[in-house]
Amino acid sequence: MIERVRAVLVTADDTMLVIRRTKPGIPEYWVLPGGGVEPSDASREAALHREIHEEIAGKADIIRLLHTTETDDERQLFYLARIATWSFDDRTGPEFSAEGRGEYVLEEVPLTLEGLDGIDLKPEEIAHVLRGAIGAGSLGVEASL
């Protein structure tokens, strides 16, 4: 089974970092930073730190596991994390130079219901989880400051 880790990266301004994906012939959509867990990763959290470094040249403080999705062939673990610095210009992930992968654009989105409603965050299940947590005031980022 493939394992992937992704992060809801909350900034000091209470925005969330997301990556807008644009591919020819497909409506644009947004994803959370992250990627596959590799055999060389010491843990899932180590994989997430590596992916955040590769994708946005950032360093995050992981707060907690927020949600897990699973299909027959893939498990995705979504973590809640705080991030203070990042540099999309200094990203190093191999996907950015691969032909035919489309565009990756880092954006800050307000961590509000309106902010989420303004993007097509994939997978829809994590968008639903975030909407519920924000609406209930139970995301828990505030307690970690």
Secondary structure, DSSP 8 states (H G I E B T S, - for coil): -EEEEEEEEE-TTSEEEEEEEEETTEEEEEE-SEEE--TT-SSHHHHHHHHHHHHHS-EEEEEEEEEEEE-SSEEEEEEEEEEEE--GGG---GGGGSTT--EEEEEEEESSHHHHHTS-BSSHHHHHHHHHHHHHT----GGG-
